[in-house]
């Protein structure tokens, strides 16, 4: 075979391999990386890792996760540093962020309904309303155990302190730090007041209750939304459609959060395990070809 024939054969071989590679289901979609932000809240960790598992294992994308406080995540999505955030509480908790960045964000819809924030205590604590907190101040050392400073629930808690004229200090911390202190108090059968929200695995773990909020400082029942940067739907239409379809009910999300909390495994591994038991639901989120 002369040199020209050898070169022609090599070119045909390269073209054939390239064509085959373009047809394989395992090839990354245009080598695009989906950038998701999340806050270290139980439902956010669960949902974001679940979305990552589906996008990578079933849809062929690469997904990078970035953790930060709520304000930083909203800003990063609005400034196009992140593609989407699956834990926007509306219409009350994250209203300020949505109002601030409304021209730079798209609301892809709800992924969970019946969400709620408020002040939470053990069920055996003999009070039922925020109005009663000043009477039991000494029993909890005048402290409300909060989470990260940028969380909407912290702003609502400060409003509650003003609305109810509570002589209390709101302590800043994090979601995991709050549940650690709650676990310790419940174990010792001591009263405690924490900033709590539903969905959260702590309600399945311990006997807890929301304190009644007659002044509506914490608003009413909310929904959790997925928000994305402007242009995301055009840049990654398949991913945007998947995120629009991505919805969980109380049992489904509660099961996933419980699996993550009770296991020593990485949240992503727990999400992959959960997917195996919920294949039909997961497949219903994936856009049809």
Sine and cosine of phi, psi and omega as CSV:
sin_phi,cos_phi,sin_psi,cos_psi,sin_omega,cos_omega
0.00,0.00,0.78,-0.63,-0.03,-1.00
-0.98,0.18,0.12,-0.99,-0.11,-0.99
-0.87,0.49,-0.64,0.76,-0.01,-1.00
-0.88,0.47,-0.66,0.75,-0.01,-1.00
-0.93,0.37,-0.61,0.79,0.02,-1.00
-0.89,0.46,-0.71,0.70,0.00,-1.00
-0.90,0.44,-0.64,0.77,0.03,-1.00
-0.89,0.45,-0.67,0.74,0.01,-1.00
-0.89,0.45,-0.64,0.76,0.01,-1.00
-0.90,0.43,-0.66,0.75,0.00,-1.00
-0.90,0.44,-0.66,0.75,0.03,-1.00
-0.89,0.46,-0.65,0.76,0.01,-1.00
-0.89,0.45,-0.68,0.73,0.00,-1.00
-0.90,0.44,-0.69,0.73,0.01,-1.00
-0.89,0.46,-0.62,0.79,-0.01,-1.00
-0.91,0.41,-0.70,0.72,0.01,-1.00
-0.89,0.45,-0.67,0.74,0.00,-1.00
-0.88,0.47,-0.69,0.73,0.00,-1.00
-0.89,0.45,-0.66,0.75,0.01,-1.00
-0.91,0.43,-0.66,0.75,0.01,-1.00
-0.87,0.49,-0.60,0.80,0.00,-1.00
-0.93,0.36,-0.30,0.95,-0.05,-1.00
-0.99,-0.15,-0.15,0.99,-0.07,-1.00
-0.97,0.23,0.58,-0.82,0.00,-1.00
-0.97,0.24,-0.26,0.97,-0.07,-1.00
-1.00,0.02,-0.14,0.99,0.01,-1.00
-0.93,0.38,0.68,-0.73,0.04,-1.00
-0.89,0.46,0.65,-0.76,-0.03,-1.00
-0.93,0.38,0.98,-0.22,0.03,-1.00
0.81,0.59,0.36,0.93,-0.01,-1.00
0.83,0.56,0.40,0.92,-0.02,-1.00
-0.99,0.14,0.63,-0.78,0.05,-1.00
-0.96,-0.29,0.76,-0.65,0.07,-1.00
-1.00,-0.04,0.79,-0.61,-0.04,-1.00
-0.95,-0.33,0.93,-0.36,-0.02,-1.00
-0.94,-0.35,0.68,-0.74,0.08,-1.00
-0.97,-0.26,0.46,-0.89,0.05,-1.00
-0.46,-0.89,0.39,-0.92,0.10,-1.00
-0.97,-0.25,0.47,-0.88,-0.06,-1.00
-0.97,0.22,0.85,0.52,0.11,-0.99
-0.94,-0.34,0.54,-0.84,-0.15,-0.99
-0.80,0.60,-0.74,0.67,-0.06,-1.00
-0.95,0.32,-0.56,0.83,0.01,-1.00
-0.92,0.38,-0.68,0.73,0.06,-1.00
-0.86,0.50,-0.71,0.70,-0.05,-1.00
-0.91,0.42,-0.79,0.61,-0.07,-1.00
-0.91,0.40,-0.64,0.77,-0.07,-1.00
-0.94,0.35,-0.65,0.76,0.06,-1.00
-0.93,0.36,-0.54,0.84,0.07,-1.00
-0.91,0.42,-0.71,0.71,0.03,-1.00
-0.87,0.49,-0.67,0.75,0.03,-1.00
-0.87,0.49,-0.71,0.70,-0.02,-1.00
-0.88,0.48,-0.69,0.73,-0.01,-1.00
-0.92,0.39,-0.73,0.69,-0.04,-1.00
-0.89,0.46,-0.62,0.79,-0.03,-1.00
-0.99,0.14,-0.74,0.67,-0.14,-0.99
-0.99,0.12,-0.48,0.88,-0.06,-1.00
-0.94,-0.35,-0.32,0.95,-0.09,-1.00
-0.86,-0.52,-0.08,1.00,0.15,-0.99
0.99,0.16,0.29,0.96,0.03,-1.00
-0.99,-0.13,0.28,-0.96,0.19,-0.98
-0.98,-0.20,0.67,-0.74,-0.05,-1.00
-0.80,-0.60,0.80,-0.61,0.11,-0.99
-0.96,-0.27,0.73,-0.69,0.02,-1.00
-0.95,-0.32,0.65,-0.76,0.06,-1.00
-0.79,-0.61,0.81,-0.59,0.02,-1.00
-0.98,-0.20,0.63,-0.78,0.06,-1.00
-0.22,-0.98,0.00,-1.00,0.05,-1.00
-0.98,0.18,0.28,-0.96,-0.19,-0.98
-0.83,0.56,-0.72,0.70,-0.03,-1.00
-0.87,0.50,-0.67,0.74,0.00,-1.00
-0.91,0.42,-0.64,0.77,-0.02,-1.00
-0.92,0.39,-0.73,0.68,0.03,-1.00
-0.85,0.52,-0.70,0.71,0.01,-1.00
-0.88,0.47,-0.68,0.73,-0.04,-1.00
-0.91,0.42,-0.61,0.79,0.05,-1.00
-0.93,0.37,-0.71,0.71,-0.02,-1.00
-0.89,0.46,-0.53,0.85,-0.03,-1.00
-1.00,-0.07,0.20,0.98,0.08,-1.00
0.94,0.34,0.25,0.97,0.09,-1.00
-0.99,0.16,-0.40,0.92,0.11,-0.99
-0.80,-0.60,0.42,-0.91,-0.03,-1.00
-1.00,0.05,-0.65,0.76,-0.11,-0.99
-0.37,-0.93,0.31,-0.95,0.01,-1.00
-0.66,-0.75,0.81,-0.59,-0.12,-0.99
-0.99,-0.13,0.24,0.97,-0.17,-0.99
-0.70,-0.71,0.69,0.72,0.04,-1.00
-1.00,-0.01,0.88,-0.47,-0.05,-1.00
-1.00,-0.05,0.86,-0.52,-0.06,-1.00
-0.68,-0.73,0.49,-0.87,0.29,0.96
-0.99,-0.10,-0.01,1.00,-0.18,-0.98
-0.96,-0.26,-0.84,0.54,-0.24,-0.97
-0.83,0.56,-0.71,0.70,-0.04,-1.00
-0.94,-0.34,0.41,0.91,-0.02,-1.00
-0.85,0.53,-0.68,0.73,-0.04,-1.00
-0.87,0.50,-0.68,0.73,0.01,-1.00
-0.92,0.40,-0.67,0.75,-0.01,-1.00
-0.92,0.40,-0.62,0.79,0.04,-1.00
-0.91,0.41,-0.65,0.76,-0.04,-1.00
-0.91,0.41,-0.63,0.78,-0.11,-0.99
-0.92,-0.39,0.36,0.93,-0.14,-0.99
-0.86,0.51,-0.49,0.87,0.00,-1.00
-0.99,0.16,-0.15,0.99,-0.05,-1.00
-0.91,-0.41,0.05,1.00,-0.04,-1.00
-0.80,-0.60,0.49,-0.87,0.17,-0.99
-0.90,-0.44,0.69,-0.72,0.07,-1.00
-1.00,0.00,0.91,-0.41,-0.02,-1.00
-1.00,0.05,0.05,1.00,0.06,-1.00
0.96,-0.28,0.01,-1.00,-0.08,-1.00
-0.99,0.10,0.55,-0.83,0.14,-0.99
-0.89,-0.46,-0.17,0.99,0.05,-1.00
-0.38,-0.92,0.72,-0.69,0.06,-1.00
-0.95,-0.31,0.18,-0.98,0.05,-1.00
0.93,0.36,0.60,0.80,0.06,-1.00
-1.00,0.09,0.45,-0.89,-0.07,-1.00
-0.46,-0.89,0.59,-0.81,0.13,-0.99
-0.83,-0.56,0.34,-0.94,0.04,-1.00
0.22,-0.97,-0.21,-0.98,0.08,-1.00
-0.99,-0.12,0.74,-0.68,-0.13,-0.99
-0.86,-0.52,0.64,-0.76,0.03,-1.00
-0.68,-0.73,0.30,-0.95,0.13,-0.99
-0.88,0.47,0.56,-0.83,-0.06,-1.00
-0.87,0.50,-0.51,0.86,-0.04,-1.00
-0.98,0.20,-0.17,0.99,0.06,-1.00
-0.91,0.42,0.82,-0.58,-0.19,-0.98
-0.99,0.13,0.72,0.70,0.18,-0.98
-0.73,-0.69,0.40,-0.92,-0.04,-1.00
-0.77,-0.64,-0.15,0.99,-0.08,-1.00
-0.71,-0.71,0.48,-0.88,0.08,-1.00
-0.86,0.51,-0.50,0.86,-0.01,-1.00
-0.87,0.50,-0.37,0.93,-0.06,-1.00
-1.00,-0.02,-0.05,1.00,-0.14,-0.99
-0.89,0.45,-0.61,0.79,-0.02,-1.00
-0.88,0.47,-0.48,0.88,-0.01,-1.00
-0.93,0.36,-0.40,0.92,-0.08,-1.00
-0.90,-0.44,0.36,0.93,-0.06,-1.00
-0.80,0.60,-0.72,0.70,-0.07,-1.00
-0.90,0.43,-0.48,0.88,-0.03,-1.00
-0.94,0.35,-0.40,0.92,-0.01,-1.00
-0.86,-0.50,0.32,0.95,0.05,-1.00
0.85,0.53,0.45,0.89,0.06,-1.00
0.89,0.45,0.50,0.86,-0.07,-1.00
-0.82,-0.57,0.66,-0.75,0.18,-0.98
-0.94,-0.34,0.83,-0.56,-0.06,-1.00
-0.99,0.11,0.92,-0.38,-0.06,-1.00
-0.98,-0.19,-0.20,-0.98,0.02,-1.00
-0.84,-0.54,-0.53,-0.85,-0.09,-1.00
-0.93,0.38,0.57,-0.82,-0.16,-0.99
-0.86,0.51,-0.55,0.84,-0.07,-1.00
-0.99,0.13,-0.03,1.00,-0.04,-1.00
-0.95,0.32,0.61,-0.79,0.01,-1.00
-0.87,0.49,-0.53,0.85,-0.01,-1.00
-0.91,0.42,-0.44,0.90,0.03,-1.00
-0.95,0.31,-0.65,0.76,0.06,-1.00
-0.90,0.44,-0.67,0.74,0.02,-1.00
-0.91,0.42,-0.58,0.81,0.01,-1.00
-0.92,0.39,-0.63,0.77,0.06,-1.00
-0.90,0.44,-0.62,0.79,0.05,-1.00
-0.90,0.44,-0.66,0.75,0.01,-1.00
-0.89,0.46,-0.64,0.77,0.02,-1.00
-0.87,0.49,-0.63,0.77,0.03,-1.00
-0.96,0.29,-0.72,0.69,-0.05,-1.00
-0.87,0.49,-0.63,0.77,-0.07,-1.00
-0.99,-0.17,0.05,1.00,-0.01,-1.00
0.79,0.61,0.77,0.64,-0.02,-1.00
-0.99,0.15,0.72,-0.69,0.06,-1.00
-1.00,-0.03,0.91,0.42,-0.10,-1.00
-0.76,-0.65,0.41,-0.91,0.13,-0.99
-0.96,-0.26,0.76,-0.65,0.04,-1.00
-1.00,-0.09,0.91,-0.42,-0.05,-1.00
-1.00,0.02,0.75,-0.66,0.07,-1.00
-1.00,0.09,0.48,-0.87,0.01,-1.00
-0.17,-0.99,-0.85,-0.52,0.03,-1.00
-0.42,-0.91,0.23,-0.97,0.05,-1.00
-0.85,0.53,-0.78,0.63,0.01,-1.00
-0.88,0.47,-0.61,0.79,0.02,-1.00
-0.91,0.41,-0.63,0.78,0.03,-1.00
-0.88,0.47,-0.73,0.68,-0.04,-1.00
-0.93,0.37,-0.49,0.87,0.07,-1.00
-0.90,0.43,-0.70,0.72,0.02,-1.00
-0.93,0.38,-0.60,0.80,0.04,-1.00
-0.90,0.43,-0.71,0.71,0.03,-1.00
-0.85,0.53,-0.70,0.72,-0.01,-1.00
-0.89,0.45,-0.69,0.72,-0.01,-1.00
-0.91,0.42,-0.70,0.72,0.00,-1.00
-0.89,0.45,-0.66,0.75,0.01,-1.00
-0.88,0.47,-0.56,0.83,0.00,-1.00
-1.00,-0.06,0.04,1.00,-0.02,-1.00
0.83,0.55,0.67,0.74,0.04,-1.00
-0.97,-0.25,0.57,-0.82,0.07,-1.00
-0.94,0.35,0.48,-0.88,0.02,-1.00
-0.37,-0.93,0.50,-0.87,0.08,-1.00
-0.85,-0.53,0.82,-0.57,-0.01,-1.00
-0.79,-0.62,0.38,-0.92,0.17,-0.99
-0.98,0.18,0.90,-0.44,-0.09,-1.00
-0.82,-0.57,0.29,-0.96,0.02,-1.00
-0.49,-0.87,0.39,-0.92,0.05,-1.00
-0.81,-0.59,0.82,-0.57,0.36,0.93
-1.00,0.10,0.63,-0.78,0.10,-1.00
-0.31,-0.95,0.62,-0.78,-0.03,-1.00
-0.91,0.41,-0.33,0.95,-0.08,-1.00
-0.90,0.45,-0.43,0.90,0.00,-1.00
-0.96,0.29,-0.41,0.91,0.08,-1.00
-0.99,0.11,-0.45,0.89,-0.06,-1.00
-0.99,0.15,-0.67,0.74,-0.09,-1.00
-0.78,-0.62,0.34,-0.94,0.06,-1.00
-0.99,0.12,0.98,-0.21,-0.09,-1.00
-0.80,-0.60,0.27,-0.96,0.06,-1.00
-0.54,-0.84,0.52,-0.86,0.17,-0.98
-0.98,0.19,0.66,-0.75,0.14,-0.99
-0.97,0.25,0.66,-0.75,0.02,-1.00
-0.87,0.49,0.55,-0.83,-0.10,-0.99
-0.77,-0.63,0.95,0.31,-0.08,-1.00
-0.88,0.47,-0.39,0.92,0.02,-1.00
-1.00,0.02,-0.04,1.00,0.03,-1.00
0.84,0.54,0.64,0.77,0.06,-1.00
-0.90,0.45,-0.51,0.86,-0.03,-1.00
-0.99,-0.15,0.12,0.99,0.00,-1.00
0.96,0.27,-0.21,-0.98,-0.01,-1.00
-0.95,-0.32,-0.29,-0.96,0.00,-1.00
-0.88,0.47,0.66,-0.75,-0.03,-1.00
-0.86,-0.51,0.03,-1.00,0.12,-0.99
-0.81,-0.58,0.48,-0.88,0.07,-1.00
-0.99,-0.13,0.78,-0.62,-0.06,-1.00
-0.92,-0.38,0.40,-0.92,0.20,-0.98
-0.98,-0.19,0.81,-0.59,0.04,-1.00
-0.88,-0.47,0.53,-0.85,-0.01,-1.00
-0.74,-0.67,0.23,-0.97,0.09,-1.00
-0.94,0.33,0.40,-0.92,0.10,-1.00
-0.89,0.45,0.69,-0.73,0.02,-1.00
1.00,-0.04,-0.19,0.98,-0.03,-1.00
-0.90,0.45,-0.66,0.75,-0.02,-1.00
-0.88,0.47,-0.53,0.85,0.02,-1.00
-0.99,0.16,-0.61,0.79,-0.03,-1.00
-0.95,0.31,-0.64,0.77,-0.06,-1.00
-0.72,-0.70,0.93,0.36,-0.09,-1.00
-0.87,0.49,-0.59,0.81,-0.01,-1.00
-0.92,0.38,-0.66,0.75,0.02,-1.00
-0.92,0.38,-0.67,0.75,0.02,-1.00
-0.88,0.48,-0.66,0.75,0.02,-1.00
-0.91,0.41,-0.64,0.77,0.07,-1.00
-0.86,0.52,-0.72,0.69,-0.02,-1.00
-0.92,0.40,-0.52,0.85,0.10,-1.00
-0.92,0.40,-0.59,0.81,-0.04,-1.00
-0.98,0.17,-0.32,0.95,-0.12,-0.99
-0.94,0.33,0.96,-0.29,-0.02,-1.00
-0.61,-0.79,0.61,-0.79,0.00,-1.00
-0.75,-0.66,0.57,-0.82,0.11,-0.99
-0.99,-0.15,-0.03,-1.00,-0.11,-0.99
-0.87,0.49,-0.70,0.71,-0.02,-1.00
-0.92,0.39,-0.71,0.71,-0.04,-1.00
-0.89,0.45,-0.75,0.66,-0.01,-1.00
-0.94,0.35,-0.63,0.78,0.02,-1.00
-0.88,0.48,-0.64,0.77,0.02,-1.00
-0.89,0.45,-0.69,0.72,0.00,-1.00
-0.91,0.40,-0.71,0.70,0.02,-1.00
-0.88,0.47,-0.66,0.75,0.02,-1.00
-0.89,0.45,-0.65,0.76,0.02,-1.00
-0.88,0.47,-0.68,0.73,0.01,-1.00
-0.91,0.41,-0.69,0.72,-0.05,-1.00
-0.93,0.37,-0.65,0.76,-0.10,-0.99
-0.99,0.13,-0.26,0.97,-0.05,-1.00
-0.99,-0.16,0.44,-0.90,0.11,-0.99
-1.00,-0.02,0.12,0.99,-0.05,-1.00
-0.99,0.15,0.30,-0.95,0.12,-0.99
-0.89,0.45,0.60,-0.80,0.01,-1.00
-0.81,0.59,-0.56,0.83,0.01,-1.00
-0.91,0.41,-0.65,0.76,0.04,-1.00
-0.91,0.41,-0.61,0.79,0.05,-1.00
-0.90,0.43,-0.64,0.76,0.02,-1.00
-0.89,0.46,-0.66,0.75,0.01,-1.00
-0.91,0.42,-0.61,0.79,0.05,-1.00
-0.91,0.41,-0.67,0.75,0.01,-1.00
-0.89,0.45,-0.64,0.77,0.00,-1.00
-0.84,0.54,-0.65,0.76,-0.02,-1.00
-0.86,0.51,-0.51,0.86,-0.01,-1.00
-1.00,-0.03,-0.06,1.00,-0.06,-1.00
-0.68,-0.74,0.65,0.76,-0.09,-1.00
-0.86,0.52,-0.69,0.73,-0.05,-1.00
-0.88,0.47,-0.70,0.71,0.02,-1.00
-0.88,0.47,-0.75,0.66,-0.04,-1.00
-0.87,0.49,-0.69,0.73,0.00,-1.00
-0.91,0.42,-0.45,0.89,0.01,-1.00
-0.94,0.33,-0.33,0.94,0.03,-1.00
-0.99,0.15,-0.41,0.91,-0.13,-0.99
-0.98,0.17,0.81,-0.59,-0.03,-1.00
-0.85,0.53,0.64,-0.77,0.03,-1.00
-0.97,0.25,0.58,-0.81,0.01,-1.00
-0.97,0.25,0.00,0.00,0.00,0.00
